[in-house]
Amino acid sequence: MSLAPLSLTAQSIERSGIRDVFDRAARVPNVISLALGEPTETAAEHIVEASERAVRAGHTHYTDILGIPEYRQAAAHYTHRVKGLSYDPETETQAIPGATLGLYLALRAVVDPGDEVIVPSPAFTSYDAQIALAFGTAVHVPLRPENGMRISADDIERAITPRTRAIIINSPGNPTGAVTPASELARIARICVAHDIWAISDEVYHPFVYASSADAAPSIAGAPGMRGRAIIVESLSKTFAMTGWRIGYLHGPQHLIEQTATIAELIHSSINAPAQYAGAAALAGPLDEVNHRKGRYARQRDLVVEALNESSALEVLPPEGAFYAFVDVRRTGLTADDFSSRLLDQWRVAVVPGDAFGDAGQGFVRVSYAGDYDELREGIRRMVLFAEQSHADIYSTGSEADAQQTPAHA
């Protein structure tokens, strides 16, 4: 059968490596998945009740493309409460169906064909694809282990060209868990001002930062000179355990929000109305459950770091935020893809190869520690044993055959 051709743009977009692992893991019985970055909890009861009340009250129709007033007000108030930043809910705040589409709206609003967007890498898998869909070019700047995988202003400045239009900031970072300090963000802000470029700040992990004195990771939007050139992209997915609700928000200067709203109108018409009422309840409500999860993630981070530090075959920088550990597996003698494939097939543990986050992720795998404590502990135990076996196989004959054997205790 003859098939009509697809666009070259569509064919150039690669599928998410995270989703590939997720799909493979679904076919493995009794798998322990450390691959997907999702809270195990569901939304708090007061959030669910707000959605139910909205449905019963008939709030199931189209809404303003910017979102219902209650949701925008709650988002602006929350941002001031948690981050100390002020935005006008009428003109500087927009409801979005999750951060992924929010990032796309931001890029389409500021990027012209051929423009360059600087992406500190390894980075979240969709950044490059979204830049390509905006007909821009991603310019990768390496995140360096010797710098704690934090974003470096010096590296950013070296990557600036006359075509640079924006920088994507992700702190706490996925997949590294690194938190870029306010002092370095201020230096990056000065670069943005000097070169007249945008900062698109993906802050979906902002409350999960483990410094004892920090309530949230610093935002580049709070740096001097950034009021008119920073775009905050936020989601309720991680903070309030609402991944399936698909609700988030943008903050930015009025002229930017006017354009993202215009584009959004043509893409999705409006946001799920009951989810907005639920989101308003989440943002305006108590943060007890958020803080509880933060404490749980901190304990599980310590479990991962302590276990991996005892291994002679693995190495990890202690994550400063989010709920990911980016693990160096190069001492095993395996590529990241081979490591993750064999770990899944032989030991029934799913992790994401670092290559899924760009070339800078080669030799690493990402572990999510957002799940169940006991499963995490067992998954890390198996991962360490597998790594030690692979490390030992480098120095023994017949190592390839040994490595293919499935351990009976997995």
N, C-alpha and C positions, 0 to 999 in steps of 0.2 A: 504494500500500500504506500502510495506517495504521500508524504507529509509536508505541509507548508512550513517554511523555515521560521525559526525563532530569531529574535533580535540578537545581534552580536553582544550588546550590553548584557542581556539576560544570560547568554551563554558564558559570559566571562565571570559571572558571580559563582563562587564556590559555596558548597553547602557547609554549614557549621560543623567543625570537628567535634564539638561538644555533643551535638545531636547524633552524630555518627556513633559515638561511644554509647550514648543513651539507648539507641536502637539496638546495638549489639548486645548490650547488657540485658535488655529485656528478653533476649532469647536464651540466656544462661540461667539454669535453675539455681535457686538458693544463692543468688549473687548478692554480694555486699557492694552497694554502689557508693563510691566516694567521688562521683563524677559531677552530679548536678547540684548547682548552687541554689538550694531551695530550703527554707525552714521546714522542719517536720510538723510544726504546729499549724493550726488554722487560725483565722482571724478571731479576735476576742469577741465575747458574746455581745457586748454593747454595739460593736460594729455590725454584726449580723442582724441584730434587732433593728438597727437604723435602716438597713436595706429592706427588711420585711415591712417596716412601717411605710416606707416610700412606695412599695408595691401596693400595699393595701389602700394607700391614699390616692392611688392612681397616677403616681409620678413615673410613668412609663412611656412618656412621649419624647419627641425631639427636645433638645435643650439648646441654649445659646452655644455657638461653637467654642466660646471661651470657657464654658462651664456654668453651672448654676451659681448664683451669688454666694450661697452658703459654703460651697466647696472652695471657691476662690478666696473667700475671707478666711476660712480655716487654714488654707495653705499659706497665705501671707502671714497670719498670726503665728502659725507653727514655725515658719522660717525665722521670724523675729524672736520667738521664745527660745529656739534651740541654737540658732546660728547668729543671732544679733543683727540680722540684715532686714531692712525695711523695703517692702514692695507694695505698690498700690494694687489691691485686688481687682480694681475696675479696669486698669489699663496695662498692668505689668505682670499679670498672672494668667495662665491659660491651662485648662484641664487637657490632659492627653491620655490616650489609651496605652499607658505604659511608657517606660523610658526609651525603648527601642525606636518607637515611632517619633517620640519627642526629639531624639538625636537626629533622625532623618529630617524632620521639619526644620530644625535649627540649621542643618547643613544646606538644605535647599534654599533657605532664606538668605544665606550669606556667601554661598559658593557659586561662582560662574564657571562655565566650561574651561578647563585648563588651569584653574586655580589650584594651589597646593594647600594641603592641610597637614600639619605636623602631628604625628601620632607617636607618643612614647611607647616603645614596644619591648617586651611582649604586651599585647593589648587584647581587650575584649574582642571576640571574633567578628562582630558585625561592623566595627568601625570602618575597616577598609571597604567592605561591600557597600556601605551606605555612602561613603565618599564617592565611590565609582558610580553609584546610581545618581549622585548629584553632578556627575561628569567632572569631578575633581580628581586630583592625584594625591594619594597618600604618600607622605614623606616620613619614613620611620627614623626615630631617634632612639638609640638603645638605652634601656634601663640597666644600670650596671650593678652587679652584686657588691662591688667594693663601695658603692654609694647606697647600699641597703635597698636597691631597686627603686629608690625615690627619683622623682623627676628632677633633672638638673637644668638650671637656667643657662649655664654655659653651653651645654649640648643643644638646647633649644636655639640659642642665638646663632650657633654655627650652622644650623640648618635653615636659617631665614634666607629667602631669595626675594626678588621683586614680585614673584608670583604667590608668595605666602599670603593666605587669606585668613587662616584660623589655626588655633592649637586646640587639641582635645586634651583636657585634663581629667584624670580619673584617680581620685584619692579619697578614701582608701582604694587601692587598685585591685583590679581583677586581671590577671590571675595571681599577682604577687603578694597581695596583702600589705603593700607598702603605703605609708602615709607621708606625703610631702609636707614639710613644716611650713608654717605661715611665713617665715623669713624667706624661704626659697620661692614661695608663691608670689611674694612681693617683688622679688627680682624678676620673675617671669612677667609679672604685671607691667613692670617698667619697660620690658621688651615689647609687650603688646602695644603700649602707648607710643613708644618711639617709632614703631613700624606700622602703626595704625591697623592692627589686626585683632580679630575676635578671639576670646577664650570660651570654648564650649566645655562646661564643667559638669561631668557625669558624677553626681554625688549620691548615688543610690545606696551606698554603704555608709553614709555619713555617721550614723550613731554607733557603729561598731568599731570603736577605736579603743585600744587597751591601755594607753597611758593613764595612770591613776588620776591625773588632774584634768583629763579631757572629757567633756560631755559629747563632743562631736568633732570630727576632723575639720580643720580650717578650710574655708572656701576662698578661692581666688577672687570671687565677687566682692569680698570685703577689703581687698587691697586698694590703695590709693589709685585713682584714675580709671577704675574698672567699672564704674557705675553705668557707663554707656556702651561698654564693649564686652561684658560678660553675660553668658547665657547659662543659667542653672537648669540642668535636666534632673528631675527627681521622679521617684517612683515609690509607691507604698508597698511594693511587692516584698522587699526584704525587711523593711523596717517594721511593718505591721502584719507580716505573714499573709499577704494578699496577692500572691503570684497569679492566681487564676482570675482575679477580679479585673485585671488590666486597667489600672488607674494610676495616674501620676500627674505631674504638672511641670510647666515651664515658668521660670521667672526671667525677665529681661527688660530692657528699655522699651518704651511704648512703641517706637517705630518698628522694632523687631517683632514684638508680639502682634502688631497689626498684620505683618506679612506672614508669620507662621499661622495665624488664624485664617487668613485668606487661603493659604495652601491647604490647611486642614479641612476647610469647608469642602474643597473639591475632592478630598481623599476619603473622608469618613463621615461627613455631614454633622455628627455630634457624638458625644460620649455617652456610654451606657448610663442612663439616669439613676437607677437604684445604686449603682456602684459609686456615683458621686455622693449620694447621701451617706452611704457607708463610709466613704473616704473622709467626708466632713466630720463624721463622728470619730473616726480614727485620729485625725489630726488635732481635733479640739479636745480629745479625751485624755485620760491619764496615760502615763508612759510606763506604768509598772511592768507590763508584760514585755515591753521593749527592753527595759533594763534587766529583766530576768533573763531574756535570751542573750543579752550581751554578757552577763555573768556566766551563762552556760557555755557560750562560745569561747570565752576566755579560758575556762577550765579545759575545754576540749582542745583548744590551741596548745595549751601546756602539755597535754597528753601526747599530741602529735610531735611536738618539738623534742620532748624528752626521749620518746621512743626512737625517733630518727637520729638524734645526736649520739645514741648508743651504738648505731650501726657504723661499721667501717666502710660500707658500700654506698651510703646515702648521705646527703648533706642538705641542710635547709637553713635559710635565714628566718629567725622568728618573725612571723607576721605581726605587723603593728595594728592591723585593722582588717575589716571584711571578715570572711570566714574561709579563707583559702590559704594553703601552704604550697609554695612552688618549690618542688623537690628536685635537686640535682642528682641524676641517676647515671652520670657518665662513668663512674667507677665500676659499674656493673659490666661495662663493655658492650652494652646494648644501646641502640638508638631509643629515643623516647617512644616511637611508635611500636618498636619490637617489645620494649619493656611493658607498655600498657596492654598490648595484645596478648603477650604470654601471661601476664599477671591475671588477666581476665579468663583466658582459656584454661590455665593450669591451676590457678588458685581462687578463681571465682571472685575477684575483686576488680571493680571498675574504677579507673582513674583516667584523666584526660591527658593525652600527650601534649607536651609544650608546643609542638609544631602547630597545633590548632590555633595558637595565639600569635603566629608569625614566626619568621625564621629565627628571631632572637630567642625563641623558646626551645630551640633544638637542645636536646640533652637534659630536658627537665620534664616533669609531669606535674599536673595540678591535682591536689587533693582538696576536696571540700570536707570541712569538719562541722557542717551545719546539721548533720543527721543525728541518729540515735547514738548515745554514748557507748553502749556495749557493742554495737555493730562497728562503730569507729575503732574501738580498741582492738577488736578481732581483725578488722580489715588492715589496720596498721601493722599488727603482729604478722599477718601473712605477707604483707608487702616487705617487711624487713627480712623475713626468712627467705623470700624469693630473691631479694637483692643480694643477700649474703651468699646464697647458692650460686647465683650468676657471677658474682665477684670471684668466688672460689673456682668456678669452672674455667675462668680465664687462664688459670695456672695449672690446669690438669688436662690430661689427654682424654679424648672422647667427650669433651664438654658439651658439644652440640647435642649428642644423643641423650646425655644426662638431663640437659635443660628441657628436653621435650617430654620428660616423664611427669605425669600428674601426681602431686603429692597426695598420699592416701588420706591425710588428716585435713585436707582443705575442705 
